[in-house]
Amino acid sequence: MDVNAAVAAAAAIAGVLTGVIAMLAFRWSEREQKRPTRTSLHTDPVLPPGVDTVLSVLRSSAVVLDEADAVVKASSAAYALGLVRGGKLAVEPMLRMARDTRRDGEIRQVELDLPRRGTGRGEALAVSARVAPLGSRLVLLLVEDLTEARRIEAVRRDFVANVSHELKTPVGALSLLSEAVMDASDDPEAVERFAGRMQIEATRLTSLVQELIDLSRVQNDDPLEDAEPVRVDELVAEAIDRCRHQAGTKQITMAAGGTADLHVWGNRGQLAAALGNLVENAVNYSPARTRVGIAARRVTAAGADHIEIAVTDQGIGISDKDKERIFERFYRVDPARSRATGGTGLGLAIVKHVAASHGGEVTVWSAEGQGSTFTLRLPEAGAARDRAHQQPARDERAGGAGLEEEAGRSTPTSPESTAYETLPAPEVLP
């Protein structure tokens, strides 16, 4: 009897102990499951509600760091900029900012220049980084790419400096020449000479102001608002007429050729100004008794028809290093020669903007001492093209002659092959 009671008591005690141990194990398991681990911090659920959605629509690159500096969340832009690599923030200054913000809770902002990945040219990536606490354990880093804004600001600053310099030159010359006229009031020959110089400087100043106005207009206006089919032969004839006096003074032959009855779609005034600038440059930078050619043709590129207008000269040519910059505002291949010809350095910049705003482009081929060919490529006017297809086919100079060769010819092969006016060569031209 006593033995049975002892066995029952021992069994009861063992059962109680087992129950207590099981309960303690269950409680410990629950506590461990609720405790945040390093792995759990890397998953989206640790972010406060709504933060993930907000970060996905921000324009800035976003990175969320935990207390161990591990990346909890990063936008695709952050990876593209090279901010995050291997689950870690790869920019040490930003990492130090995040640690300081985590320690004192203060918001910090700084602008940094970071090396650009993959270029191999040492180019810097300008960014603005802002760090703020996100909850009690997380830190939010927002990075804005300022590279393009910096570039635009540099262009604007250089433009203002160049405009000031270009305006200062003729204005200063006019001031000095007016003083010279006053001092030489009793010398009619000197007055006449100084007055002629004043007229030249005034013309240069007028041209500069007008081209500044033209450049501002082509940058701000939408050429398609007043777009219409424009005959290429009319543009060429207008460009030739614009430069007739300069060409005659230097005994330069201007020849027009290529395919007739072509149309482009766009703003007639802007297109005429662009082509006129190309022809004017060709005349100004060509030696006396040479030839300037203008030719047009239809080409097919990327499944669409385009019109190419090439302007070829026999001038001084352009070096390879200068060809990369000739379309920049105020850039001159030969500043001394440009001032002698009255150039402002804005003509090619205007051509570039007009071509781009019309969905086209302008390219250049040149060799020093051999001349240059500027080619303006523009979309063809569809309606005009359809009408042209209904008319009898025209002879488009079979034989695959190049556009530059077409432009260099002084007379068309037949009256039907071109509608352009060809100026006769001066008698002194060999």
C-alpha positions as CSV (number, residue, x, y, z in Angstrom):
1,M,0.0,0.0,0.0
2,D,2.8,2.4,1.0
3,V,4.7,1.4,-2.1
4,N,1.8,2.2,-4.4
5,A,1.3,5.6,-2.8
6,A,5.0,6.4,-3.2
7,V,4.9,5.5,-6.9
8,A,1.8,7.6,-7.5
9,A,3.3,10.6,-5.7
10,A,6.5,10.2,-7.8
11,A,4.5,10.0,-11.0
12,A,2.5,13.1,-10.1
13,I,5.7,15.1,-9.4
14,A,7.2,14.0,-12.7
15,G,4.1,15.0,-14.5
16,V,4.1,18.4,-12.9
17,L,7.8,18.9,-13.7
18,T,7.2,17.9,-17.4
19,G,4.3,20.3,-17.7
20,V,6.4,23.2,-16.2
21,I,9.3,22.4,-18.5
22,A,7.0,22.3,-21.5
23,M,5.4,25.5,-20.6
24,L,8.7,27.2,-20.1
25,A,9.9,25.9,-23.5
26,F,6.8,27.2,-25.2
27,R,7.2,30.6,-23.6
28,W,10.9,30.8,-24.6
29,S,10.0,29.8,-28.1
30,E,7.4,32.5,-28.4
31,R,9.8,35.1,-27.1
32,E,12.5,34.0,-29.6
33,Q,10.0,34.2,-32.4
34,K,9.0,37.8,-31.4
35,R,12.6,38.9,-31.0
36,P,13.9,40.8,-34.2
37,T,16.8,39.1,-35.8
38,R,19.3,40.5,-38.4
39,T,17.6,38.4,-41.1
40,S,14.2,39.7,-40.3
41,L,15.4,43.3,-40.5
42,H,16.3,42.8,-44.2
43,T,12.8,42.1,-45.3
44,D,10.0,44.5,-46.3
45,P,7.7,43.9,-43.3
46,V,10.0,45.8,-41.0
47,L,9.3,49.0,-42.8
48,P,6.6,51.3,-41.3
49,P,3.2,51.0,-43.1
50,G,3.1,53.0,-46.3
51,V,6.8,53.7,-46.5
52,D,7.5,51.2,-49.2
53,T,4.7,52.7,-51.4
54,V,6.1,56.2,-50.9
55,L,9.6,55.2,-51.7
56,S,8.5,53.6,-54.9
57,V,7.1,56.9,-56.4
58,L,10.0,59.2,-55.3
59,R,12.2,60.6,-58.0
60,S,15.2,60.5,-55.7
61,S,17.2,57.4,-55.1
62,A,16.1,55.9,-51.8
63,V,18.0,53.6,-49.4
64,V,16.8,52.4,-46.0
65,L,19.4,51.1,-43.5
66,D,19.0,49.2,-40.3
67,E,21.0,49.5,-37.0
68,A,23.7,47.2,-38.5
69,D,24.1,49.4,-41.6
70,A,22.6,46.7,-43.7
71,V,20.3,47.7,-46.6
72,V,16.7,47.0,-45.8
73,K,15.2,48.6,-48.9
74,A,16.8,50.3,-52.0
75,S,15.3,51.7,-55.1
76,S,16.5,50.6,-58.6
77,A,17.9,54.1,-59.1
78,A,20.2,53.6,-56.1
79,Y,21.6,50.5,-57.7
80,A,22.0,52.3,-61.0
81,L,24.0,55.1,-59.4
82,G,26.2,52.5,-57.7
83,L,25.2,53.5,-54.1
84,V,24.4,50.0,-53.1
85,R,26.7,47.0,-53.6
86,G,26.4,43.6,-52.0
87,G,23.6,44.6,-49.7
88,K,25.7,47.5,-48.2
89,L,25.9,51.2,-48.8
90,A,29.0,51.7,-50.9
91,V,29.6,55.4,-50.3
92,E,31.6,56.0,-47.2
93,P,30.6,59.7,-46.6
94,M,26.9,58.7,-46.8
95,L,27.5,55.8,-44.4
96,R,29.1,58.1,-41.8
97,M,26.1,60.5,-42.2
98,A,23.7,57.6,-41.5
99,R,25.5,56.6,-38.4
100,D,25.6,60.1,-37.0
101,T,21.9,60.5,-37.7
102,R,21.1,57.2,-36.0
103,R,23.0,58.4,-33.0
104,D,21.5,61.8,-32.5
105,G,18.4,61.8,-34.7
106,E,19.3,64.9,-36.6
107,I,18.6,65.3,-40.3
108,R,21.7,65.9,-42.4
109,Q,22.3,67.0,-46.0
110,V,25.4,67.3,-48.1
111,E,26.4,67.6,-51.8
112,L,29.1,65.1,-53.0
113,D,31.0,64.4,-56.2
114,L,31.1,60.7,-56.8
115,P,33.1,58.8,-59.5
116,R,30.9,57.7,-62.3
117,R,30.9,53.9,-62.8
118,G,31.9,52.3,-66.0
119,T,33.1,55.4,-68.0
120,G,36.8,55.1,-67.3
121,R,37.2,58.9,-68.0
122,G,37.2,60.1,-64.4
123,E,33.9,61.9,-64.8
124,A,32.2,63.0,-61.5
125,L,28.6,62.3,-60.6
126,A,27.2,65.3,-58.6
127,V,24.6,64.2,-56.0
128,S,22.8,65.7,-53.1
129,A,22.3,63.3,-50.1
130,R,19.8,63.8,-47.3
131,V,19.7,61.5,-44.3
132,A,16.8,61.3,-41.8
133,P,15.7,58.9,-39.1
134,L,12.9,56.5,-40.0
135,G,11.3,55.2,-36.8
136,S,13.4,54.1,-33.9
137,R,15.8,51.7,-35.7
138,L,15.9,52.6,-39.3
139,V,17.6,55.4,-41.3
140,L,16.4,56.8,-44.6
141,L,18.8,58.1,-47.2
142,L,17.5,60.1,-50.2
143,V,20.0,60.9,-53.0
144,E,19.3,63.3,-55.9
145,D,21.3,63.3,-59.1
146,L,22.5,66.9,-59.8
147,T,24.8,66.1,-62.7
148,E,22.5,67.4,-65.4
149,A,21.4,70.4,-63.4
150,R,25.1,71.3,-62.8
151,R,25.8,70.9,-66.6
152,I,22.9,73.1,-67.5
153,E,24.0,75.7,-65.0
154,A,27.6,75.7,-66.4
155,V,26.2,76.1,-69.9
156,R,24.1,79.0,-68.8
157,R,27.0,80.6,-66.9
158,D,29.3,80.2,-69.9
159,F,26.6,81.6,-72.2
160,V,26.1,84.7,-70.1
161,A,29.9,85.2,-70.0
162,N,30.3,84.7,-73.7
163,V,27.4,87.1,-74.5
164,S,28.9,89.7,-72.2
165,H,32.3,89.4,-73.9
166,E,30.8,89.4,-77.5
167,L,28.7,92.4,-76.8
168,K,31.6,94.2,-75.1
169,T,33.9,94.0,-78.1
170,P,31.8,95.9,-80.7
171,V,30.4,98.3,-78.0
172,G,34.0,99.1,-76.9
173,A,35.1,99.5,-80.5
174,L,32.2,101.9,-81.2
175,S,33.2,104.0,-78.1
176,L,36.8,104.3,-79.2
177,L,35.9,105.0,-82.8
178,S,33.5,107.8,-81.8
179,E,36.3,109.4,-79.7
180,A,38.6,109.1,-82.7
181,V,36.0,110.8,-84.9
182,M,35.7,113.7,-82.4
183,D,39.5,114.1,-82.2
184,A,39.8,114.1,-86.1
185,S,36.9,116.4,-86.8
186,D,39.2,118.6,-88.9
187,D,40.4,115.7,-91.0
188,P,37.7,114.5,-93.4
189,E,39.7,111.5,-94.6
190,A,40.2,110.2,-91.0
191,V,36.5,110.9,-90.2
192,E,35.5,108.9,-93.2
193,R,37.8,106.0,-92.3
194,F,36.6,105.9,-88.7
195,A,33.0,106.2,-89.7
196,G,33.4,103.2,-92.0
197,R,34.9,101.2,-89.1
198,M,32.0,102.3,-86.9
199,Q,29.5,101.0,-89.5
200,I,31.3,97.6,-89.6
201,E,31.1,97.3,-85.8
202,A,27.5,98.4,-85.7
203,T,26.6,95.8,-88.3
204,R,28.4,93.1,-86.2
205,L,26.6,94.2,-83.1
206,T,23.2,94.1,-85.0
207,S,24.0,90.6,-86.3
208,L,24.9,89.4,-82.8
209,V,21.7,90.7,-81.2
210,Q,19.6,89.2,-84.0
211,E,21.2,85.8,-83.7
212,L,20.7,85.9,-80.0
213,I,17.0,86.6,-80.6
214,D,16.9,83.8,-83.2
215,L,18.6,81.3,-80.9
216,S,16.2,82.2,-78.1
217,R,13.2,81.8,-80.4
218,V,14.2,78.3,-81.8
219,Q,14.8,77.1,-78.2
220,N,11.5,78.3,-76.8
221,D,9.1,78.0,-79.8
222,D,7.5,74.8,-80.9
223,P,8.1,74.7,-84.7
224,L,5.3,72.2,-85.2
225,E,2.6,74.7,-84.1
226,D,3.0,76.6,-87.4
227,A,4.3,73.6,-89.5
228,E,3.6,73.3,-93.1
229,P,5.1,71.5,-96.2
230,V,8.0,73.6,-97.3
231,R,9.6,73.2,-100.8
232,V,13.3,72.5,-100.5
233,D,14.2,74.3,-103.8
234,E,12.6,77.4,-102.4
235,L,14.8,77.2,-99.2
236,V,17.9,76.7,-101.4
237,A,17.0,79.6,-103.6
238,E,16.5,81.8,-100.6
239,A,19.8,80.8,-99.1
240,I,21.6,81.5,-102.3
241,D,20.0,84.9,-102.7
242,R,20.9,85.7,-99.1
243,C,24.6,85.1,-99.8
244,R,24.7,86.4,-103.4
245,H,26.5,89.6,-102.5
246,Q,29.2,88.0,-100.4
247,A,29.8,85.3,-103.0
248,G,30.1,87.9,-105.8
249,T,32.6,89.9,-103.9
250,K,34.8,86.9,-103.5
251,Q,34.1,85.5,-107.0
252,I,32.7,82.3,-105.5
253,T,30.4,80.1,-107.6
254,M,27.3,78.9,-105.9
255,A,25.8,75.8,-107.6
256,A,22.5,74.0,-106.8
257,G,21.7,70.4,-107.8
258,G,20.2,67.2,-106.7
259,T,16.6,66.0,-106.7
260,A,13.9,68.5,-107.4
261,D,10.4,68.9,-106.0
262,L,11.2,67.7,-102.5
263,H,9.3,68.9,-99.4
264,V,10.1,68.9,-95.7
265,W,7.6,69.5,-92.8
266,G,8.2,72.3,-90.4
267,N,8.5,76.0,-89.8
268,R,9.5,77.8,-93.0
269,G,11.2,80.7,-91.2
270,Q,13.4,78.5,-89.0
271,L,14.3,76.1,-91.8
272,A,15.3,79.0,-94.1
273,A,17.4,80.5,-91.3
274,A,19.2,77.2,-90.7
275,L,20.0,76.5,-94.3
276,G,21.0,80.2,-94.8
277,N,23.5,79.9,-92.0
278,L,25.1,76.9,-93.5
279,V,25.5,78.5,-96.9
280,E,26.7,81.8,-95.4
281,N,29.4,79.9,-93.4
282,A,30.5,78.1,-96.5
283,V,30.8,81.4,-98.4
284,N,32.6,83.2,-95.6
285,Y,35.1,80.5,-94.9
286,S,35.9,79.7,-98.6
287,P,38.8,81.2,-100.4
288,A,38.2,83.5,-103.4
289,R,37.3,81.9,-106.8
290,T,36.2,78.6,-105.3
291,R,32.8,76.8,-105.5
292,V,30.0,76.2,-102.9
293,G,27.5,73.6,-103.8
294,I,24.0,72.9,-102.4
295,A,22.3,69.6,-103.2
296,A,19.2,67.8,-101.9
297,R,18.1,64.2,-102.1
298,R,15.6,61.7,-100.5
299,V,17.0,59.0,-98.3
300,T,15.4,56.2,-96.4
301,A,16.5,55.6,-92.8
302,A,14.9,53.5,-90.0
303,G,11.9,52.8,-92.3
304,A,11.1,56.5,-92.9
305,D,11.9,58.9,-95.7
306,H,14.1,61.9,-95.0
307,I,15.4,64.8,-97.0
308,E,19.2,65.5,-96.9
309,I,20.4,68.9,-97.9
310,A,24.2,69.1,-98.2
311,V,26.3,72.3,-98.3
312,T,29.8,71.7,-99.6
313,D,32.6,74.1,-99.8
314,Q,36.3,74.2,-100.7
315,G,37.4,76.1,-97.7
316,I,40.0,75.7,-95.0
317,G,38.4,72.6,-93.5
318,I,37.9,71.6,-89.8
319,S,40.2,69.5,-87.6
320,D,39.0,66.5,-85.8
321,K,39.3,68.1,-82.4
322,D,37.2,71.1,-83.5
323,K,34.5,69.0,-85.2
324,E,33.3,67.9,-81.7
325,R,32.7,71.5,-80.6
326,I,31.7,73.5,-83.7
327,F,28.0,73.3,-82.8
328,E,28.6,74.9,-79.4
329,R,27.5,78.5,-78.8
330,F,30.2,81.0,-79.6
331,Y,32.8,78.4,-80.4
332,R,35.0,79.3,-83.4
333,V,37.5,77.2,-85.2
334,D,39.7,80.3,-85.9
335,P,38.6,83.2,-83.8
336,A,40.8,85.7,-85.7
337,R,39.3,84.6,-89.0
338,S,35.8,84.6,-87.6
339,R,36.1,88.2,-86.5
340,A,37.4,89.1,-89.9
341,T,34.3,87.5,-91.5
342,G,31.9,89.0,-88.9
343,G,30.9,85.6,-87.5
344,T,29.2,85.5,-84.1
345,G,29.7,81.9,-83.3
346,L,26.0,81.3,-83.0
347,G,25.1,80.2,-86.5
348,L,25.8,76.5,-86.2
349,A,24.2,76.4,-82.7
350,I,21.0,77.7,-84.3
351,V,21.2,75.1,-87.1
352,K,21.6,72.4,-84.5
353,H,18.5,73.5,-82.5
354,V,16.4,73.9,-85.6
355,A,17.3,70.4,-86.8
356,A,16.6,68.8,-83.4
357,S,13.3,70.6,-83.0
358,H,12.2,69.4,-86.4
359,G,13.0,65.8,-85.6
360,G,16.2,65.8,-87.7
361,E,19.9,66.3,-87.3
362,V,22.9,68.1,-88.7
363,T,26.3,66.4,-89.4
364,V,29.6,67.4,-90.7
365,W,32.3,65.9,-92.8
366,S,35.6,67.8,-93.1
367,A,39.3,67.5,-93.7
368,E,41.8,70.3,-93.2
369,G,42.7,71.9,-96.5
370,Q,40.0,70.0,-98.4
371,G,36.8,71.7,-97.4
372,S,33.7,70.7,-95.5
373,T,30.2,69.3,-96.1
374,F,27.4,70.1,-93.7
375,T,24.4,67.8,-94.1
376,L,21.0,68.8,-92.8
377,R,18.7,65.8,-92.5
378,L,14.9,66.5,-92.0
379,P,11.8,64.3,-92.1
380,E,10.0,64.5,-95.5
381,A,6.5,66.0,-95.6
382,G,4.2,62.9,-96.0
383,A,1.4,64.6,-97.9
384,A,3.8,66.1,-100.3
385,R,5.6,62.8,-100.8
386,D,2.3,61.1,-101.6
387,R,1.5,63.7,-104.2
388,A,4.9,63.3,-105.7
389,H,4.4,59.6,-106.0
390,Q,1.3,60.2,-108.1
391,Q,3.2,62.3,-110.6
392,P,5.5,60.8,-113.3
393,A,8.7,59.5,-111.9
394,R,11.6,61.9,-112.3
395,D,15.2,61.1,-113.2
396,E,17.1,61.2,-109.9
397,R,20.5,61.0,-111.4
398,A,21.0,57.3,-111.7
399,G,24.5,55.9,-111.2
400,G,24.7,56.3,-107.4
401,A,26.6,59.6,-107.4
402,G,27.3,60.8,-103.8
403,L,25.6,63.8,-102.3
404,E,28.8,65.7,-102.0
405,E,29.6,65.1,-105.7
406,E,26.1,66.3,-106.6
407,A,26.6,69.5,-104.6
408,G,29.9,70.2,-106.2
409,R,28.6,70.4,-109.8
410,S,28.0,73.8,-111.1
411,T,25.3,72.9,-113.6
412,P,22.4,70.4,-113.6
413,T,22.4,67.6,-116.2
414,S,19.0,68.6,-117.5
415,P,16.3,71.3,-116.9
416,E,14.0,68.7,-115.3
417,S,16.5,67.4,-112.8
418,T,16.5,70.5,-110.6
419,A,14.4,73.6,-110.0
420,Y,17.3,75.6,-108.5
421,E,19.0,78.6,-109.9
422,T,22.7,78.0,-110.9
423,L,24.9,81.1,-110.8
424,P,27.4,81.4,-113.7
425,A,31.1,81.0,-112.8
426,P,33.1,84.2,-112.9
427,E,35.4,84.6,-115.9
428,V,38.5,84.4,-113.6
429,L,37.5,81.0,-112.3
430,P,39.9,78.4,-113.8
